[in-house]
Structures are given as C-alpha cells and as structure tokens.
C-alpha cells in the first residue's frame, strides 16, 4: 500500500510539473522565429498568398515567419512534413482547399488525415476562379461554351495545373452542374496550361483570379464567368457562373493556417488572435483585394465549421464525378 502511495505521489508531482512546464512554454510563446510550410513551389498562388499574409502576420506575432516551400505530390508531401513536425507552435502550415478538402477524397493513399492530424487555426483568404478562353475563340459567353459541349460531348478540352488542383475539381464541378462532358488535360503547373490556352491548344481554363488578371488585361485571353457568388470589382463586366447559366454554382480556392494536432490550446489561441489582428489592417485588406484576393477572417470555430463544409462539398463532387487517383 505504501509502495502504491509513493508511486501515486511521484505521478502527481510529475503531472504537476508537466502542466507547469506546458503553461510556461505557452506564456513564453513565441520566443523565436516561426516556420511556415508552404506545400507548393514558389511563384504560384499558394506561395503568393502565404508570403503576403505571413509578412503581415509577423507584425502581430512579434517574430519573423520563415517561408519553407516543400512542394511535391500535389501538396501532400509538405502537408505531411507539417503533420510530423513538433507540435510547439513553431511550425505552421498553409493549408488550402486542394490539400485539406480535395486530396484526402481524391487520392487512395494519403499519408495524413486533416481531421485528426491537424488543427484548423484560422482562415486567411479565398480567391475565385475565372473561366478563360483564347482571345480568338468563337465562344462569346459561358452559356455558348456549355451549349457547344452539350451538342458535341467530348469535343472541348480544358487544362489544369494538375490532377486534384482547383483548376481540375472546379471544372469537374462545372461539368456536373451543367451536365456536360469535357476532356481534362493536366499539366505540371498552371503556367504551361496558360501558355497552351493562349496558343490555342486548349479550349478553356478555369484560372484563379490573381493569376488570370495579367493575361486578361493583356488581351491574350477572354473571361466568360467568375466562380464567386458576386461579381468582382476588378472584372465588373464578367458575370458570375450563376448569372451565366449555371444556377447555384460557387467555388473558391481558400487558404488557412493549420498546426499539428497536439499543439497546446494556449498557443493555438495565440495564433488565432494573431491571424485576426493581421486581417484587421485596412491597408493590408486593400492590398489583397486589389490583387483579386478576398480576406477570410474567421474565429477558430467558424473556420473549422467552414473546413467541414468544404470537405463535404468536394467529397460529393469527387464521388459524383467518379474521380480517383492511385
């Protein structure tokens, strides 16, 4: 009995000191620079949003945020690196629709489960996509393109930055909603797909607004519709998909901050507050909006609910479209 009591005392003291250590670590956070894993190459939309946001967030955090690009396997390699990192708040992940909501439903062998391996800390931003055609294309509207696809199933092709990207799943969602059959041509990135659209090798491309704008402004491509609920102030003459003949269609590419699942709650709360503070700066908000990026401030609970809704949305699209990649 004495032996049991002694063991219990040791366990209680260990637990006490363990809790004290955790509290101290959280109150001292952050005491060094933070690493942000971006699971995509430099120069793309994920990297662009990350660098803009984490430069701003560094002010609220009081420490520099070091960008660590870890591309590969459609973002799954970098995401796994984040999942396996020490849950101390010094490694955060730029999570996106493609890696959090699409990949786990699209690929058979995903090495992480966003629901159990990651904590959704807060939303950063969202960007709509724009349906683009070559400047010399016969289609003058999205409805005309849809009618062509209905009359001649399989006669039109569309490009993407690769299987599982926003280009891919959002266009498949269009095909489902409009009841058309179109051919997917995946590329190694959005840039070569855009090159072939401009060159006439592709009939259409659903491109994120920030990266589509320069090509629209140059006159090399023509926009037919935008995937967000309301028209964009940057392209006021371009109708929404809903207005252009696809009722109820709405899709965005979104981005948020995630941390490993065992990260202490006080640190998660601190990061969440830093995100909120970063997205309250009027100058920063204006800069994002001028780039075609919509700020997405949410509480931690709101962001988690949003992620759950997005997971259900893309699981439904992928299942209905019968998409799956080994």
C-alpha positions, -999 to 999 in steps of 0.1 A, spaced: 0 0 0 29 23 9 45 15 -24 13 24 -43 10 56 -24 46 65 -32 41 58 -69 10 79 -69 28 108 -53 56 106 -79 30 106 -107 11 135 -92 43 156 -89 53 147 -125 19 157 -137 21 190 -117 55 199 -131 44 188 -166 14 211 -165 36 239 -152 61 234 -180 34 235 -206 19 267 -192 53 283 -190 60 273 -226 27 287 -238 31 320 -219 67 324 -233 54 319 -269 68 329 -293 104 332 -282 119 325 -317 111 327 -354 83 306 -368 85 283 -398 56 283 -423 54 253 -445 41 260 -480 35 226 -497 38 241 -532 66 257 -553 75 294 -551 56 317 -575 22 300 -575 -10 313 -559 -4 293 -527 31 308 -523 19 343 -532 -9 343 -506 15 328 -480 42 354 -485 18 383 -484 0 370 -453 29 358 -432 48 391 -438 18 408 -423 13 383 -395 49 387 -384 39 421 -370 12 406 -348 34 376 -338 64 398 -329 87 373 -347 97 367 -383 79 340 -402 103 319 -424 87 305 -455 97 269 -462 84 257 -496 80 219 -496 64 210 -529 55 176 -543 26 152 -548 0 179 -552 9 195 -518 7 162 -499 45 160 -492 47 194 -475 15 188 -456 29 155 -442 61 174 -431 39 198 -411 19 169 -396 51 152 -384 66 184 -370 69 192 -333 36 205 -320 51 235 -303 37 264 -325 70 270 -342 59 251 -374 26 262 -391 11 250 -423 -5 269 -451 -35 246 -457 -56 250 -488 -87 236 -504 -66 212 -525 -46 197 -496 -72 197 -469 -105 191 -487 -97 176 -521 -66 154 -517 -80 132 -489 -111 124 -510 -93 121 -544 -62 100 -537 -63 64 -524 -31 66 -504 -29 99 -484 -4 99 -456 -24 122 -433 -59 128 -421 -67 166 -418 -95 159 -393 -72 141 -368 -37 152 -376 -42 189 -379 -59 217 -360 -76 244 -381 -64 277 -366 -79 303 -388 -88 314 -423 -66 337 -444 -82 344 -477 -101 330 -507 -98 336 -544 -124 329 -571 -116 314 -605 -123 328 -639 -133 308 -669 -109 318 -697 -109 311 -734 -84 322 -761 -89 357 -774 -99 343 -808 -123 317 -795 -158 316 -810 -175 315 -776 -188 349 -765 -203 336 -733 -202 307 -709 -236 296 -720 -224 293 -756 -195 272 -744 -219 250 -724 -242 246 -754 -213 235 -776 -203 209 -751 -238 196 -749 -242 194 -786 -209 177 -791 -199 157 -760 -161 154 -756 -153 180 -783 -139 205 -758 -109 201 -736 -98 221 -705 -65 224 -689 -54 223 -652 -23 227 -631 -25 190 -624 -49 164 -611 -65 175 -578 -59 212 -583 -86 239 -581 -85 241 -620 -93 204 -621 -120 198 -594 -138 231 -600 -141 224 -637 -154 189 -630 -180 206 -607 -190 227 -636 -193 196 -658 -216 180 -632 -238 211 -627 -241 219 -664 -244 182 -674 -217 183 -700 -188 160 -710 -154 177 -714 -118 164 -716 -93 170 -689 -57 178 -699 -35 180 -668 -2 200 -668 27 203 -644 16 237 -631 -7 265 -642 18 284 -663 22 257 -691 -16 253 -692 -20 291 -697 6 290 -724 -13 264 -743 -46 283 -739 -30 314 -753 -15 293 -781 -49 277 -790 -41 241 -779 -67 243 -751 -103 254 -754 -108 267 -718 -90 271 -685 -105 279 -651 -78 300 -636 -75 317 -601 -84 354 -604 -50 368 -592 -30 348 -618 -56 353 -645 -57 391 -643 -24 399 -661 -35 377 -691 -69 392 -692 -55 428 -691 -31 419 -719 -60 408 -741 -45 374 -748 -74 356 -732 -111 364 -727 -131 359 -694 -165 343 -696 -175 339 -660 -163 340 -624 -170 314 -598 -178 335 -568 -212 345 -555 -210 381 -566 -192 399 -595 -156 410 -589 -149 448 -587 -118 440 -607 -139 425 -635 -173 441 -632 -184 432 -667 -178 395 -662 -209 376 -649 -209 350 -622 -214 314 -632 -249 317 -617 -257 346 -639 -241 329 -669 -264 299 -668 -251 276 -641 -275 282 -612 -261 280 -577 -225 274 -588 -200 288 -563 -164 277 -557 -133 294 -544 -97 284 -537 -92 291 -500 -63 292 -476 -58 290 -439 -34 283 -411 -31 248 -395 -9 233 -369 -2 197 -357 -30 182 -336 -11 181 -303 -3 218 -303 -12 233 -269 -45 252 -268 -30 285 -255 -6 285 -285 -34 278 -309 -54 306 -293 -25 330 -296 -20 321 -333 -57 326 -339 -57 360 -324 -26 370 -345 -45 359 -376 -74 381 -366 -52 411 -359 -34 407 -393 -67 407 -412 -79 439 -394 -54 461 -411 -73 483 -437 -41 488 -458 -34 451 -459 -70 443 -468 -70 468 -496 -37 454 -510 -52 418 -510 -84 430 -527 -65 448 -554 -48 416 -562 -81 397 -565 -77 380 -531 -106 382 -506 -97 383 -469 -114 355 -450 -113 364 -413 -130 337 -391 -128 326 -355 -113 292 -349 -147 276 -345 -160 293 -377 -130 282 -397 -133 246 -385 -170 246 -395 -161 261 -429 -135 234 -434 -160 207 -426 -184 221 -451 -158 223 -478 -147 187 -471 -183 175 -477 -187 197 -508 -156 183 -525 -162 147 -514 -196 149 -530 -182 164 -563 -153 138 -564 -177 109 -558 -203 121 -583 -177 127 -610 -161 93 -602 -126 109 -598 -99 89 -581 -62 89 -584 -40 59 -571 
